[in-house]
Amino acid sequence: MDQVIAVPVKPGGFMESQSGIQRRNPTIFCRMLAPDTPCDTAFVLIHPTSNFHNHYLSPPLVARGAAVFMVNTRYVANDTMLLMERAMQDLGAAVRYLRASGFGRVVLIGNSGGGSLVAMYQEQAERLTISTTPDGRRFALSSEDLPPADALAMTCAHPGRAEQLLSKIDPAVMNEATPDLTDAAFDMYDPRNIPPYDRTWLAFYREAQAARLNRITDWVVERIEHLESLRPAETADEAFLIHRTQADPRLLDLTLDPNDRKPGSIQGQAVHANFSSNGLARFCTLRSFLSQWSPRHSRANGPKCLANTSVPVLVVNHTADQTVFPSHIDAWMKAAGARGTRYELQGAPHYADDKPELVNELCDLLIDWAE
């Protein structure tokens, strides 16, 4: 079976979509691939914003006898207004559909940025604590919205969007309004700063990254408070830009968090990714920033959420990954504790779709572990 399924979801925020049809009848679209014979296990592939309808793991998992449900949240291909709480609710609608369809075992695959989402989801499905979004707005959630899954598989999963931004934001930027005004002392791409980076310099670099992100966060909070004093609550938000967000020293210095990776980013040359017109957290609204990009406010810190779950966890390390590093894998395993199983997918980059032998190895692992 290969079928696109429309799943109704609860309405979101004001102008979350410019489509009047979507606003009046909010829907997410999921692709179901399943074998011709009945099966009891469904793997769920989801990401907060990426379109996983053509994910490379799906056909080989189906060939091994499992169903795969590829779920797109309402924010597919556009994270400008993304609220992790709403994406979590969308995942709940998909899991509820699978349970109603008779699947006895549901396994959530947290691939890449999907890891923090499925961990946050399972945490809240087991014990619901969220009643607001991080900006303090009431958010109607019930246990019925979030049926728990039976297991979580983390494949090359980073710990969360906020944690990624903290490690990648460029501390050389001195003024958000004029990103070309920089401090060369904190520019990892300046010819005077050559990897392997001096460890004392690196400590100051990390402090400067946190300071820049803190300045942005403080401004966002103040700006929301100001707008709420001027406008109706539903319109007290606005868009803004964050420039230069691919400046993690690990991209060039392979002695940091070492694995089998090559220098560069998953987009190619790291310096090009840093200056690109699109990129990590490039386009935001004030409120979506707090939910997905602020380490102070986001609830979607994957390892922290995972520690509050009770189901079995598989953690797969792609050993040549350029954006998910061994320290991330260690954090997942520490959070999983005795429930965790770690597997090293040797030589696998972040995207393994051009390495069929590794895809087959991973799918064999997922099937055997789920059973």
C-alpha positions in Angstrom: 0.0 0.0 0.0 1.2 3.5 -0.8 -1.3 6.1 0.2 -1.3 9.8 1.2 -3.6 10.3 4.2 -5.0 13.6 5.4 -5.2 13.8 9.2 -7.2 16.6 10.8 -5.4 18.5 13.6 -6.3 21.3 16.0 -6.2 24.9 14.8 -3.0 26.9 15.4 -2.1 30.5 15.9 -3.3 33.6 14.0 -2.1 33.6 10.4 0.0 30.4 11.1 -0.9 29.6 7.5 -1.8 32.1 4.8 -4.2 29.6 3.3 -7.7 30.2 4.3 -8.5 26.5 3.6 -5.8 25.3 5.9 -6.9 27.8 8.7 -10.5 26.7 8.5 -9.8 23.0 8.3 -6.2 22.4 9.6 -4.8 19.2 8.2 -1.5 17.4 8.1 -0.5 15.1 5.3 1.0 11.7 6.0 2.3 9.0 3.6 1.6 5.4 4.5 3.8 2.7 3.0 2.9 -0.8 4.0 3.4 -4.4 2.8 0.5 -6.2 1.1 0.2 -8.6 4.0 -1.1 -7.5 7.4 1.6 -6.3 9.9 1.5 -5.2 13.5 4.4 -2.7 13.6 4.4 0.8 12.3 7.5 3.0 12.2 6.8 6.7 12.3 9.2 9.1 10.6 8.7 12.8 11.4 10.7 16.0 11.5 9.5 19.4 12.8 9.8 21.0 9.3 11.5 18.6 6.8 9.3 16.7 4.3 10.0 13.0 5.1 7.5 11.6 2.5 10.4 10.3 0.5 12.6 9.2 3.3 15.2 6.6 2.3 14.5 4.3 5.2 10.9 3.7 4.2 11.1 1.3 1.2 13.6 -1.1 2.8 11.6 -1.2 6.1 8.5 -2.1 4.2 10.4 -4.7 2.3 11.2 -6.2 5.7 7.5 -6.5 6.7 6.9 -3.3 8.6 4.6 -0.3 7.8 6.1 3.2 7.7 4.1 6.3 8.4 5.9 9.4 7.1 4.4 12.4 8.9 4.7 16.0 7.8 3.8 18.6 10.5 1.8 21.7 9.6 5.2 23.5 9.3 6.6 21.4 6.5 9.2 23.3 4.6 8.7 26.5 6.6 9.7 26.8 10.2 9.2 30.6 10.4 6.2 30.2 12.8 7.0 26.7 14.1 5.9 26.0 17.7 7.4 22.7 18.9 4.3 22.3 21.1 2.0 22.4 18.0 4.3 20.0 16.1 4.1 17.6 19.0 0.3 17.8 18.8 0.4 17.0 15.1 2.5 13.9 15.9 -0.2 12.9 18.4 -2.8 13.0 15.7 -0.7 10.7 13.6 -0.1 8.2 16.4 -3.8 8.3 17.2 -4.6 7.5 13.5 -2.2 4.5 13.7 -3.8 3.1 16.9 -7.3 3.5 15.4 -6.0 1.6 12.3 -5.1 -1.4 14.4 -1.3 -1.2 14.8 -0.3 -2.8 18.0 3.2 -1.5 18.1 4.2 2.0 17.2 7.9 3.0 17.0 8.9 6.6 16.6 12.1 7.2 14.6 13.8 10.4 15.7 16.0 11.0 12.6 18.2 14.1 12.8 16.0 17.0 14.0 13.1 14.6 14.6 14.9 13.2 17.7 14.1 16.1 20.0 10.5 16.2 18.7 9.8 12.5 19.4 11.5 12.6 22.8 9.4 15.7 23.8 6.3 13.9 22.5 6.9 10.7 24.5 7.7 12.6 27.6 4.4 14.5 27.5 2.5 11.4 26.3 3.6 9.6 29.5 3.1 12.5 31.8 1.4 15.7 30.5 2.9 18.8 32.1 2.6 21.5 29.3 -0.3 23.9 29.5 1.2 26.9 27.8 3.6 27.8 25.0 7.0 29.2 26.2 5.7 32.8 25.9 3.1 32.1 28.5 0.1 31.7 26.2 -2.4 29.0 27.2 -2.2 25.9 25.1 -5.0 23.3 25.2 -3.5 19.8 25.4 -5.1 16.7 26.8 -3.8 13.1 27.3 -6.1 12.1 24.5 -4.1 14.3 22.1 -0.9 12.3 22.8 -1.2 8.5 22.8 2.2 7.1 23.8 4.4 5.1 21.5 6.0 1.8 22.4 9.6 2.6 21.6 11.9 5.4 20.3 14.7 5.0 17.8 17.2 7.9 17.5 19.1 7.8 14.3 21.8 10.5 13.9 19.6 12.7 16.1 20.9 16.0 17.4 19.7 17.1 20.9 17.4 19.9 19.7 17.1 23.0 17.6 18.0 25.4 20.5 21.1 23.4 21.4 22.1 23.3 17.7 21.8 27.1 17.4 23.8 27.7 20.6 26.7 25.6 19.2 26.5 27.1 15.7 25.7 30.8 16.1 28.5 33.0 14.9 29.9 35.1 17.9 31.8 37.4 15.6 28.6 39.3 14.8 28.6 42.5 16.9 25.3 44.0 15.8 22.2 42.1 14.6 21.2 44.9 12.3 24.6 45.0 10.6 25.9 41.4 10.4 28.9 42.5 8.3 30.2 44.4 11.4 32.2 41.6 13.1 35.0 41.0 15.6 37.8 39.1 13.9 39.0 37.8 17.2 35.8 35.6 17.4 35.6 34.7 13.7 36.5 31.0 13.2 36.7 31.6 9.5 39.3 34.5 9.8 42.7 33.4 8.4 44.3 34.3 11.8 42.2 31.6 13.5 43.3 28.3 12.2 42.3 24.8 13.3 43.1 23.0 15.5 41.8 25.9 17.6 43.6 27.0 20.8 41.5 25.6 23.7 41.7 28.8 25.6 40.4 30.7 22.6 37.7 28.1 22.2 36.4 28.6 25.7 36.1 32.3 25.1 34.4 31.6 21.7 31.8 29.4 23.4 31.1 32.1 25.9 30.7 34.7 23.1 28.3 32.4 21.3 26.1 32.1 24.5 26.3 35.9 25.0 25.1 36.6 21.5 22.2 34.2 21.8 21.3 35.6 25.2 21.2 39.2 23.7 18.8 38.0 21.0 16.7 36.2 23.6 16.5 39.2 25.9 15.5 41.4 22.9 12.8 38.9 21.9 11.3 38.8 25.4 11.3 42.6 25.6 9.8 43.0 22.2 6.9 40.6 22.9 6.1 42.5 26.1 6.2 45.8 24.1 3.9 44.5 21.4 1.5 43.0 23.9 1.1 46.5 25.3 0.1 47.9 21.9 -1.9 45.2 20.1 -4.4 42.4 20.6 -2.7 39.3 21.9 -3.2 37.3 18.7 -1.3 39.8 16.7 1.5 40.7 19.2 4.2 39.0 17.2 6.5 39.9 14.3 9.2 38.4 12.1 13.0 39.0 12.3 16.2 37.6 10.9 19.2 35.9 12.5 22.3 36.0 10.4 25.4 33.7 10.3 24.4 30.5 12.1 26.9 27.9 10.9 30.0 28.6 13.0 30.5 25.5 15.2 34.3 25.1 15.4 33.8 21.3 15.2 33.0 21.8 11.5 36.6 22.6 10.8 38.5 21.2 13.8 38.3 17.4 13.6 40.1 17.1 17.0 37.0 18.4 18.7 34.4 15.8 19.5 36.3 13.5 17.0 34.6 11.0 14.8 35.2 9.8 11.2 33.8 13.0 9.6 35.4 15.2 6.9 35.8 19.0 7.4 32.7 21.1 6.5 29.0 21.1 7.1 26.2 19.0 5.8 25.5 21.8 3.4 29.0 21.7 1.9 31.7 24.2 2.8 31.0 25.6 6.2 31.8 29.2 5.5 29.4 29.2 2.5 26.6 27.8 4.8 27.4 30.5 7.4 26.8 33.2 4.9 23.9 31.6 3.0 20.6 33.5 2.5 18.8 30.6 4.2 20.0 28.6 7.2 19.6 27.6 10.7 17.1 29.9 12.5 17.4 32.4 9.7 13.7 33.4 9.5 11.8 33.6 12.8 8.9 35.2 14.6 9.4 36.3 18.2 7.2 33.6 19.6 8.5 30.7 17.4 12.0 31.7 18.4 11.2 31.0 22.1 9.7 27.6 21.3 12.3 26.3 19.0 15.6 28.3 19.2 16.0 29.6 22.7 17.8 27.3 25.1 16.3 29.3 28.0 12.7 28.7 26.8 12.4 25.7 24.5 11.0 22.5 26.0 12.4 20.4 23.2 15.8 19.5 24.6 15.8 15.9 23.5 18.0 14.2 26.1 16.3 16.1 29.0 12.9 14.9 27.6 14.1 11.4 27.0 15.2 11.0 30.6 11.5 11.4 31.6 10.3 8.5 29.5 10.1 4.8 30.2 10.1 3.0 26.8 13.0 1.2 25.1 15.4 3.4 23.2 17.7 2.7 20.3 20.5 5.2 19.7 22.3 5.0 16.3 25.6 6.9 15.9 26.5 7.8 12.3 30.2 7.7 12.8 31.0 10.2 9.9 28.3 12.7 10.8 29.2 16.4 10.4 26.5 17.8 12.6 25.6 15.1 15.2 28.7 14.4 17.2 29.8 11.7 19.7 28.9 14.0 22.7 25.3 14.2 21.4 25.1 10.4 21.2 26.6 10.1 24.8 23.9 12.5 26.0 21.1 10.4 24.5 22.6 7.3 26.0 23.0 8.8 29.4 19.3 9.9 29.3 18.1 6.5 28.2 20.0 4.7 30.9 19.4 0.9 31.1 16.7 1.3 28.5 19.2 2.4 25.9 20.9 0.3 23.1 23.7 2.0 21.2 24.8 1.1 17.7 27.7 2.4 15.7 26.8 2.7 12.0 30.4 2.8 10.8 31.3 5.3 8.1 27.8 6.7 7.8 27.5 10.4 7.1 24.5 12.4 8.3 22.6 11.5 5.1 23.1 7.8 4.2 20.7 7.7 1.2 23.6 7.2 -1.2 25.1 4.3 0.7 22.6 1.4 0.2 24.7 -1.0 2.2 24.4 1.2 5.3 20.7 1.8 4.8 20.2 -1.9 4.7 22.3 -2.4 7.8 20.3 0.2 9.6 16.9 -1.2 8.5 18.0 -4.7 9.6 18.9 -3.2 13.0 15.6 -1.4 13.3 13.5 -4.5 12.5 15.5 -6.8 14.8 15.5 -4.3 17.6 11.7 -3.5 17.3 10.9 -7.2 17.4 
